[in-house]
Amino acid sequence: MRTALFEYSVPNQLSVFYSNSLGTSGPSGWDPLWIMTGLTAAALGGAFVLLGKRDV
């Protein structure tokens, strides 16, 4: 569990773009970008839905 959290942590994913990864395994290339884009889209979508439910 610790290894997976380390490999998919935001600092490790950002370091892949600068060829300075903190580990040898985990996502590489464009995969971190798609993972962060998906997480951001899910967070914004959830916020939009909650705002729609709470707004009068």
N, C-alpha and C positions, 0 to 999 in steps of 0.2 A: 504494500500500500504506500509506504514511504517513497519507494522508488518511482512509482507511477505519479505521485503528486509532485515529485521533484522534476521528472521529465516533462510534465505538462504545465509547469508553473509559468507564469507570465514572464518573469525575467529570463528564464531559459528559452522560451519561445522567441522573445525579442532578440536574444543573442544569436540565434540561428541566422538572422538576416545580415549580421556583421561577421560571419564565419568565425565566431568565438563562442561556440556552444559550451555549456557547462558540463555536458556529458556526451558520450558517443552514441547512445541510443535515444529513442524518442523521435518525435516528428522532425522532419527536415524539409528544406525547399519551401514550397508554397503551402504545405500542410498547416503550419502554425498560423498563417494568415487566415486560412479558411476556418480554423477552429475559433480564433478570436472574433472573426466576422460573424460566425454563427452564434456565439455566446452574446455578442453585442446585440444582434437582431432579436434574440430570444428575450433579453432583458428589456429592450425598448418595446417589443410587442407586449410583454407582460405589464409594463408600466402603462402603456396605452389602454389596455383592457381594464386595468384597475382604475385608471382615471375616468374611463367611461362609466364604470359602475358607481363610482363615488360622486361624480359630478351631477348636479341637480339641474 
